[in-house]
Amino acid sequence: MCIRDRPSTPALEPVPNDSLERETKMLTTAKRQLEAGDHVAALATIAAHAKQHPDSSLADLRNVLEVQATCGRGQREQAAALAKHHAKHASPATAAKLLAACEPEVSTRTE
């Protein structure tokens, strides 16, 4: 058998990470629910994500969304406590997002 008669080896294609895709969809849903003002549904989606993917690489995003949704329900003290808890284990950038997630927006008006 000469070289050109050998069957070619198929190129390896990247295997899609179905879990990451499902996680992304769940958190995108939670973000949309939050943007629509449906904080209860967002928290339910976030809780489902946490249950199904406790060690998720997207946990920082999930935690920020959780703080935002909790704050959106008017539970500012609980949101602040959650933010402080999650910030202990987060990167500095994520910690800043967590701690600012429930702060009132600052006016950028110049006088």
C-alpha positions as CSV (number, residue, x, y, z in Angstrom):
1,M,0.0,0.0,0.0
2,C,1.6,3.3,-1.0
3,I,1.1,6.5,1.0
4,R,-1.5,8.0,-1.3
5,D,-3.7,4.8,-1.0
6,R,-4.0,5.1,2.7
7,P,-7.3,6.4,4.1
8,S,-6.9,9.9,5.3
9,T,-7.3,10.5,9.0
10,P,-10.2,12.8,9.6
11,A,-9.3,16.1,11.2
12,L,-10.3,16.4,14.9
13,E,-13.1,18.8,15.3
14,P,-13.6,20.6,18.6
15,V,-16.2,18.9,20.7
16,P,-18.9,21.4,21.7
17,N,-19.2,21.9,25.4
18,D,-22.9,21.3,25.7
19,S,-22.8,22.0,29.5
20,L,-21.3,25.5,28.9
21,E,-23.8,26.2,26.2
22,R,-26.7,25.2,28.5
23,E,-25.2,27.3,31.3
24,T,-24.9,30.3,29.1
25,K,-28.5,30.0,27.9
26,M,-29.7,29.8,31.5
27,L,-27.8,32.9,32.6
28,T,-28.9,34.7,29.4
29,T,-32.5,33.9,30.3
30,A,-31.9,35.2,33.9
31,K,-30.4,38.4,32.6
32,R,-33.3,38.9,30.2
33,Q,-35.8,38.3,33.1
34,L,-33.9,40.8,35.2
35,E,-34.0,43.4,32.4
36,A,-37.7,42.8,32.1
37,G,-38.2,43.5,35.8
38,D,-39.1,39.9,36.6
39,H,-36.8,39.5,39.6
40,V,-38.6,36.5,41.0
41,A,-38.2,34.5,37.7
42,A,-34.6,35.6,37.4
43,L,-33.9,34.4,40.9
44,A,-35.6,31.0,40.2
45,T,-33.4,30.6,37.0
46,I,-30.3,31.6,38.9
47,A,-31.1,29.1,41.7
48,A,-31.7,26.4,39.1
49,H,-28.3,27.2,37.5
50,A,-26.6,27.0,40.9
51,K,-28.2,23.6,41.6
52,Q,-27.4,22.1,38.3
53,H,-23.9,23.7,37.9
54,P,-22.5,24.4,41.4
55,D,-18.9,24.5,40.2
56,S,-19.6,26.6,37.1
57,S,-17.0,28.6,35.5
58,L,-19.8,31.2,35.1
59,A,-20.4,31.4,38.8
60,D,-19.1,35.0,39.0
61,L,-21.7,36.1,36.5
62,R,-24.4,34.1,38.3
63,N,-23.5,35.8,41.6
64,V,-23.7,39.3,40.1
65,L,-27.1,38.5,38.6
66,E,-28.3,37.1,41.9
67,V,-27.3,40.3,43.7
68,Q,-28.9,42.5,41.1
69,A,-32.2,40.4,41.2
70,T,-32.2,40.5,45.0
71,C,-31.7,44.2,45.0
72,G,-34.4,44.6,42.3
73,R,-36.9,42.9,44.6
74,G,-36.2,45.7,47.2
75,Q,-34.1,43.4,49.5
76,R,-31.2,45.8,49.6
77,E,-29.7,44.5,52.9
78,Q,-29.9,40.9,51.8
79,A,-28.3,41.9,48.4
80,A,-25.5,43.8,50.2
81,A,-24.8,40.7,52.4
82,L,-24.8,38.4,49.3
83,A,-22.4,40.8,47.5
84,K,-20.0,40.8,50.4
85,H,-20.1,37.1,50.7
86,H,-19.6,36.4,47.0
87,A,-16.9,39.2,46.8
88,K,-14.7,37.3,49.2
89,H,-14.1,34.6,46.6
90,A,-14.2,36.7,43.4
91,S,-11.6,38.4,41.3
92,P,-11.1,42.1,42.1
93,A,-13.1,43.1,39.0
94,T,-16.0,40.9,39.9
95,A,-15.9,41.9,43.5
96,A,-16.2,45.5,42.4
97,K,-19.3,44.6,40.2
98,L,-20.8,42.7,43.1
99,L,-20.4,45.5,45.6
100,A,-21.7,48.1,43.2
101,A,-24.6,46.0,42.0
102,C,-27.1,47.4,44.4
103,E,-25.9,51.0,44.6
104,P,-28.1,53.8,43.3
105,E,-27.0,55.2,40.0
106,V,-24.9,58.3,40.4
107,S,-25.9,61.3,38.3
108,T,-23.2,62.4,35.9
109,R,-24.6,65.9,35.5
110,T,-22.1,68.7,35.4
111,E,-22.8,72.2,36.7
